[in-house]
Amino acid sequence: MLGGQDALEWMLKMLAAPLLLAPVLNGLPAAAAASASAASSAKAATSTAETPPLETRPASAAEIKSFAAFLQQQQQPEASALPASVSATRQRGSRQWQLQAALDTAPVHAPALPLCIMQRRVFDREARAAKDQRWSEHLPAQQLVWLHHKPQCDAPGASRPPVHPVRLLQAQPDMSTLTLLVNRSELLERARLLMAGNTACARLRARSFQLDAVSREPAGSSDAGMALLIFRSDIGAEAHVTVRKSRTELTAWNVRCPAP
């Protein structure tokens, strides 16, 4: 049992305890709010940084007519077997739209392989140029490839290429191209493991990717001659995956993510 004086002191301490703890207790919600605010700001910054860099819209009737007039002026009304496509893009935040048009040739089937090949001519429009010089062609023409298991690439319902055909940036045997296309998903998943140890690629590791182009590493590089797969993410960033071939085995050998 506590004496009268000791009991009084004990009661005073107990009454003072909430006051002594108040700064700590009151600080907890503030700290939590500050933490939530910081997390929200970081998330917003990340969201802004990961916004797709390009905006797109369909071309207007006047813009399509402008390209048709250019073709007629160049005496190329039958320049392609497929209709021309015209689209407009701009950098996010910019007010200026950039027009681009494409003319596709009829796709052809690679001999004895489930692979279609097509040529695409690309044209850009410069709004400030003289009226009869606004459209100009990008050279050389693009070569596009995609998997196709039907006998004819121009069969009904398959005459148009997929929305995202793969650009072939350097000539190589059709069989080599086919092997890379067939194994692209597995190579991408292996490349994700390499991304974890690459500062420039780590933030992209969980993004969705689509194969954009097939090429080879340039002469003079440490991986010269190896196949190169260029993947484009859903926010427009690229991942370049070097592929090493050993007999019939393909390995994601290296990965780099160039700055936009």
Buried (B, 14 or more C-beta within 10 A) or exposed (E): EEEEEEEEEEEEEEEEEEEEEEEEEEEEEEEEEEEEEEEEEEEEEEEEEBEEBEBEEEBEEEBBEBBBEBBEEEEEEEEBEBEBBBBBBBEEEEEEBBBBBBBBBEBBBBEEBBBBBBBBBBBEBEEEEEEEEBBEBEEEBBBBBBBBEEEEBBEEEBBBBEEEBBBBBEEBEBEEBBBBBEBBEEBBEBBBEBBEEBEBBEBBBEBEBEBBBBBBBEEEEEBEEBBBBBBBBEBEBBBBBBBEBEEEEBEBBBBBBEEE
